Amino acid sequence: MALHIVANRPDPALLTLPWATCLEDWTDDHVVPLPRGLSRHVVRIVRLRDRTYAVKETVEEIAFREYRLLRDLQRLGLPAVVPQGVVTGRVDEQGEDLPSALLTEHLRFSLPYRSLFAHGMNADNLPALVDALVVLLVRLHLAGFYWGDVSLSNVLFRRNAGGFAAYLVDAETGELRPQLSAGMRQHDVTIATENVFAELLDLQASEAIDTQVGAHEIVELLADRYAALWDELTGVEEFGLDEMWRIEQRIERLNDLGFDVEELDIVTDIGGDWVRIQPRAVELGHHCRELQALTGLNVEDGQARRLLNDLASFTAHGDLGGEDRSLVAHRWLTEIYEPITAMVPPEARGKLEAAEVFHEVLVHRWYLSERAGHEVPIHDAARDYVDTVLMQRPDPETETEA
């Protein structure tokens, strides 16, 4: 059987990989030591020229199904790894069939949850991880995606202004429908609580987190926050005609959560005594869309919120409130953001995204100012942060699995 590669962006360098060898036997000539999560399949991270891929061995039918599902999620703009192709027709030197392989683009600046805990994160960060997983699950459900295997292991996390953004990695058990029933959503939540509970116990057994951490409390938090977020994004609200301000209040609450309301269903009774509203279409990205429109920066939504807050502070301190906002944003970009992120030396630019560096500089500045008893100039804080914090942070490629 001839080797067959189906790819949405064909990379000729893929042909140079040792497809006639089992993935578990690939050597350092091809594999890069980036951390990867637990998987029921053999997975390797490979770099070809300037591109990095995750390669997973699986059954041909499953590989193509997951490839198409991930492409659908990509078209919908949902947070998931980007599929690159499927390799079939693999045989070894003895002519024996080898499993097919699914290729996805490696998500830069991301880590599996075990690596996060292996490199300094503690149990205090668990609620932030839970929040990221909940936001991901809610977004997938709003789009009609049933996951079927919700877990921390099937997610990659990127730092997001002190919190995290979660990306789906494994869509093998997923299913995309026009709409999900309440039962299917609840089943996903139940699977999530069971899997996360087991993963927390595993972390405790490996002494990655304290054994005093209440795994039951964390999974209850997951279920509660899912229900609260789902209700806020989709729940019906009813009020009298003298409370029409509640429509704007609902939209502002959703904006504060990072969501834009793309469609709102408004119903009134015949007599005009009451109004019922229900969001019909919401999408995460309120802050990142606003920041991108002002500056062209494309970052995670939590990072965008932090950068917009600093832009607002820059506007207030410079008494620029009467100026055109886009012009002020350009000044902030060229006078503050770009000079600070440019302070990161080339050898350290793979440690964190530029927007996350800027966020950490702001946090570092706050601590320095509190210690000094006066406000430390942001450029001085940035230089100290790079020297004392960033340069001590391990490179992602030196981080190994827990």
N, C-alpha and C positions, 0 to 999 in steps of 0.2 A: 504494500500500500504506500502511495506517495504521501509525503508530508504536506499537510494542507493548513494554511493560515488564513483565517478570516479576521480582518482588522478594519476599524473605521478610519484609522490614520496609519497606514502601513509604514513600518520602519524597517528598511532593508537590513538593519543590524540584527533584527530578530533571527534571521537565518543563520547567524554565527553562533547561536546558543547551542549547547550540546543536547539536542532533543532526543538523541538515541541513548541517552543516559537517564536513569531514574533521578527524579528531582532531588531526592535525599542524598544522592551521591555527587551532586554538583559541588565543585571546589571553589576556593577563594579566587580563582581566575575569573569567575563570573559573579559570585555572590558577594554582596556588600553587607557589613555587619550592622545593619539597621535593626532596631528591635521590632519584633512582630508579636502579635497576640497568639493566644492559644487557638488551635484549630483542629478539627477532626481530620483535616486533609494535610498533606505535606505542602508547605508554603516556603518559598524562597524570595528574597529581595535581590534583584539584579540591576546593574547599571550598564547602560549601553550609551557610550559617548556622554551626552549631557542629559540623558533621560533615565529615570529610575522606574522600574516596574515591580509589582508583586506578581509572582507566578504561582498558581495553585493547581495541583493535580486533582482531577475529578473525572466523573463519567461524562462522555461526550454530550449526551442529551441534557444533563444537568448544566454542563458548562455553557451550552448555547442558550438555555433558558435563563440562566443567571445573567449572561452577557446582555440579552435583550431586555431583561428587567432593569438592569443598571442603566442601559441606554434610555429607557423610558423615564427613569427617575432623573437622569441628567436633563432630558428635554423639559421636565416639569420644574427644573431648578431646585431640586431637593438635595439636601446634604448627604451625598454618598460618594464613594470612590468612583473614579471615572473609568469605564471599561475600555480596554484597548484592543482586545481580540481573543480568538480561540484557536488553539493549535490542536489538530487531530492528525491521525495517520502516523503516530509515533511508533517506532519499533526499535528494539535494541539490536546489538550486533549479531545476536543469535536468531534474529527474525521474530522474536516474541513481541506481542503487542504491549505497548505502554499506555498508561492513562492519558486522556486528553488534558489540556492545560488551559486555564482561563488567565488572561493577563489583564491587570488593572494598573492604572497609573499610581505610583506611590504618592501618598498625600504628604506634601512637605510640612515640616514643623509639627507633625502629629506623632502621638505615642499611644500604645495600648495601655490600659489601666494598670497592669502589673508593673510596667516600666515606670509609670508615674510614682507608684509607691516605693519602688526600689531606689528612687533617686530623690528622696527628701520629702515627698508628700506624706501627710499623716491623716489620721481619721477626721481631723477638723475639716478636711476638704471633701469628705464624702457627700455632704448636702449639695455642694457645687457640682459634683459629678452626677448626682441624682437629678438635679435640675436640668443639666445638659441632656441627659438621656430622656427625660420627660419631654422637653421641648422637641427633641428629634422625633419621639414617638407620636406626639400630637401632630406635628407637621406631616408625618407620613400618613396618619389616619385621616387628616383633613383632605389629603390628596387621594384617598381611597386605597392606600397600600396597607395590606395585612402582612405583617412581618413573619409571624409564626415561630420565631426563635430569638426573642428579645433578650439580650444579655450584655453585660459590660464587655465580654470577650468579642462580641460581634460589632464593636464600635471602636473607632479611633478618636482620640480627643486632641483638640488644638486649644492652646491657651487663648483666653478671650478676656483681656482686661481684668486679670485676677480670677476670673471664672474659667469656664470651659465651653467649647462648642463641640458637639458630637456629630460624627459622620458614620453612616451605615457602611459596613465593610462586607458583610455576608448577606446576600439576598437569596440564597439558595432555596429557602422555604417560603419566600415571599409570594404575594399574589396581588396584582393591581386590578381593582374593580371600580366601577363608576361611583360607588358609595359603600361604606362599611356599615353593617348593622351594629347595634349596641352590643350584641353578643360577641361579635368578632373582635370589637375593640376591647371588651372586657377580658376576652380570652388572651389577647396579647398582653394586657396588664397583668393577668394572673401568671402567665409564663415569665414575664419580667420579674415579678416579685420572687418567684421560685428560683430562677436562675441567679439573680443578684444575691439572694440569701445564701445560696451555695457558694458563690464566688467570694462573699465576705468571710464565710467560714474558712475557705481555702486561704485567704489572705491572713487570717488569724493563725491558722495552722503553720504557715510559713513565717510567722512573726513579722509580717510586713505591716500589720496594724495591731493595736493593743487588743488583747483578749477581752477587755472590759467593754469594748464597743458593742452596743446592742444591735445585732443584725436584724432582729425583729423590728426594732424601732426604725431602722433605715428603710426597710422594705415597706413599712406602713407609711413612711414619709413619701416614698415613691408613688404609692397608690393615691394618697391624699393630694399630692401636688398635681398628679395627672388629672384627677377629677376637678380640682379647682381651676386649672388652666383650661381644660376643655369647656367647662361651664362658662368661664369668662369669655372665651372666644366664640362660643356657639349658643349660649343660653338665651332664653326669651326673657325680656324685661317689660313689664307693664306698668303704666302710670297715667295720671290724669293730664288733660290738655294744659293745665296751668304749670306742668313740670317739663315742658319741652326742652329745657336746658339739659335734661338728663341724656338726650341724644348726643349732644356734644361731649358731655361728661363720659359717656360710654366710649366714644371714639378716643378721647384723651387717655383713658385708662388703657385701652389697647395699644395706643402709641407708646405709652410708658413701658409696656411690656415688650416693645420692639415690633409690634405688628401694625400693619396698615389695613384699614377696612376698604376692601375693593368693592363690596356690595352690601347694602344694608336693607333688610326687608322691614317696611313700616306699614302697619295696619291700624286703622281706626274703626270704631264702631259706627253704626249708622247715625246715632244721635250725637256723635262727636264728643262723648264724655271721657273716653280713654284712648290711649295709644299703646300699641305693642310693637317692640322692635326686636329684631334678631339679626346678628351678622350672618350673611350668607357666604361671603368669601373674604378670608383674611390671609395675609401673607407676612411672614417674618422678614424684616429688613428695613424697617422704618428709618432707623438711624443711619444705616450704611448707605441707603439711597440718598438721604439728605446730604451726608458728607461727600458722597461721590459727586453729586450735582454741584457742590460748592468747590471742591478741591480736586476731583478726579481720583482720589484715593479709594481703593477697593479693599475693605477690611471686614472683619467679623463685626456683627452688630454691637456687641458689648464694647469692643474697641472703638467703634464709631461714636458711641454715646460718650465715652471718655474724651475722645478728641474734640467732639462738639462742645463739651463742657469747658475744655481748655480754650477753645476758640471764643466762647462766650466770655471767659475771664480775660482773655487778651483784648477783646472788644471793650469791656468795661474799664480795664486799667488804662487803656489808651484813649478813653473817652471817644470811642469811634462809633457809638450807637447811632449817630445820624448818618453814617456813611453807608454806601451801597454794600450789602452783606457779602456779595461775591468778591468785591474788591478787598474788603477786610480779610476774607478767607484767604485770598491770594497773598496778602501781606503776612498773615500768620504762617502760611505754608512756607514761604521763602525766608522769613526771619526767625521762625521758631522750629517748626517740625523738621524741615529738610536739614538745617545745620546740625540739629541734635542727632538725628539718625545717621548723618554723615560722620559723626564722631566714632562710630563703631568701626574698628579696624577690619580690613578684609578677612583676616583669619577668624574673626568672631561672628561674621554675618550669617553663618549657618546655625547659630545657637537659638535665635529667636527671630520672629518676624519683626519688621521695623516698627509696626504699630504697637506690638507688645513691648518692645524696647522702650518706646515713648511712654507707654503707660507705667512701666516700672520706674522710669526716670521721675515721673510725677510723684509716685509713691515714695521713692528715695528722697526726693526734694522735701517732702513733708516731714520725714523723719529727721533730716539734717536741719531743717528750720526749727523744729521743736527742740532739738538738742542745742542749737545755737541761740535760741531765744529771739530770732528775727528771721525774716524771709530770706532764704538763700537764693541768689540768682539761678535761674533754671539752667543756664549753660554751665555754671560751676557745678551744679548738682549732677548734670549729665556726665561731666568729665570724671567726677568722683565715682559715679555709678559704674561707668565703663571699667575703671581701674580696679575697683574693690568688689564689684558684684559680677558683672557680666563676664569678665575674663576668667573668673573662678568657676563659672558654670561649665559642666561637661558638654562636649559636642554630642549631638544626637548620634553620630556614627560610633561613638565610644560607649554608648549606653547599651547594655545587654538586658536580656529578659530576666525577670525575677525568677 
